[in-house]
């Protein structure tokens, strides 16, 4: 029994007061079955002291878990009580179960709240996207509808994106056509060239921004017409003289 008692003392003084080691209880049982005496009384006192310290430590941890729960720090609260559910005394485990149920309920309420907030956010985004579409701010509308492609509005959003792109592309093509008409009417060569270039850039921008629209073929044809028209008004080219380092302006071949 002396060896058992020595082991109990070692366990007592090395304990971190978070739980009572199983070996302590086994040692106590062995001594309790032996002769009644000073050794048994000492072990009972050590056990009572250790259990009291473990209980106090558990109460502090439970208080901390409740505080974390109050602050919606569910993961931290759960980590504490789950550890206590393994090492705690029976009375502590009852309290742990109560807090675990409170954590689960709080988590359920938070999930529901987050879901409702997300639904409200999606609804607001949808309304804003429709508003932008209605006022013909098509690029902004497309950006908003794109953010809704992973929501319950994904099919409607995809359709609106296609429609907005089509309307925007047609509007750009009309503006480019207007510039082309102005260019054909003006007699000033520099102004004519500037208008043709602006029309060309606008159509190229259209192809980059709205490549999936049904007017792509027409736009490509328009660009070819512009290229042909611009070639009639090409600027003089600059070439380096072979005779010396001076630069001379060489007219176009036309």
Secondary structure, DSSP 8 states (H G I E B T S, - for coil): -HHHHHHHHHHHHH--SSS--HHHHHHHHHHHTS--SHHHHHHHHHHHHHHHHHHHHHHHHHHHHHHHHHTT-HHHHHHHHHHHHHHS-HHHHHHHHHHHHHHHHHHHHHHHHHHHHHHHHHHHHHHHHHHHHHTT-HHHHHHHHHTTTTSTTHHHHHHHHHHHHHHHHHHHHHHHHHHHHHHHH---HHHHHHHHHHHHHHHHHHHHH-TTSTTHHHHHHHHHHHHHHHHTT---EEEE-SSSS-EEEE----
